[in-house]
Amino acid sequence: MSDVEPGEGRASAPAPPHASVYGPSALATPANFVTVVRLLAAPALFAMIADTVATWPNFVFWTVLAATDFVDGLMARRYGTTRSGAFLDPLADKVLVLGAMFALVAADAFPLVPVVVIAARELAISLFRVQLARHGLAVPARPSAKAKTFLQALAVGAALMPWLVPYRWIANSLLWAAVFFALVSGGQYLLDGRRAATTMSRDPGGPHYPPGG
């Protein structure tokens, strides 16, 4: 559920105590283990939602899986980021969030249109990131992208919470708010990416963000 891209670090900042444990090409890392577990557990959540939408096991399961995004990010920062993690973590986020949303659509708990808009945004930005990465560019996430991610998690959680079953408008309102921030952050990302590409074309030897995550 993350749009975070790597930023420039300060040269004077002390390195994390375990930053050198895993190099950029490492595969078997604690962060990747958490990410893979999240990917493997996601279909079980989708099946539970298809059976009965709003139950406490569903809500707790979703909360735990959503929280693992923070956990694997923390581990990556502590032990060192990797290229495999840069690929797997966003993949797990999108599989989990979009899979849960489409499962809720199938169960008539979410309307289809906002979920399709969010899915189209994620696909478009993912393809744009691939294009930027080919040129050695990456764009830091804006606050609007983090708000989008947070609202998506809240919307799914609200749809799964039994206490909120009589108040479906809460989950739907959060979902439409996520759509708004998805479109805003997507537009900002496209503009920032085009600016970064233009700057690099004018100054090919100048500094730019390397791809990663």
C-alpha positions, 0 to 999 in steps of 0.5 A: 500500500506504499508510494514511498521512494528513496530520498537523498541521505545526509552525508553526516548522518550515522549509518543504521547499526545493521545497514551493511548486513544485507547488500542491494542484491540480497534476496533472503532478508527479514523484510522480504520474508515478511513481505512474502508472508503477506503475499501468501496470506492475502488470498486467505483474507480474500476468501474470508471476505467472500464468505462473510464480509464484516467479521472480527476475524476479517477485521483483525486479519486485515489490520495485521496484514496492513500493519506488516507494511510498516514492519517490513519497511522498518526492517529494510531501513534497519538491515539495508534496502534491496532491489528485490525488496523494492520490487516485492514490497509495492507488489504485496501492497497492491495485491493486498489492497486491490485484492481486498477492495475487489473482494468487497466489490464482489460481496456488494460491500464496495461500489465498483467505480471507485475501486476501478479508478484506484486500480487504474491509477496504480497500474498507470503509476507503476508503468510510469515508474518502470519508465523512470527507472530505466533512466535511473530516476525515482521520485519521492512520495508526496504527502498526498500519496501517503494520505491515499494509502492510509485512507485505503487501509481505513476504508477496507477496515471500516467495511470489515468492522462489524460495528460499522455494518449499519453505517456503510456510508463511512467505509464508502466515504473513506473509499471516495476520499482515497480516490480523490487522493489517488488522483491528486497524488498520481497527477503530482507523481506524473508532473514530478517525474516529467520534471526530473526527466527534463532536468536529467536531459538538460544535465545528463551528468547531474545528480538524480535519484537512483532506482530502488525502494 
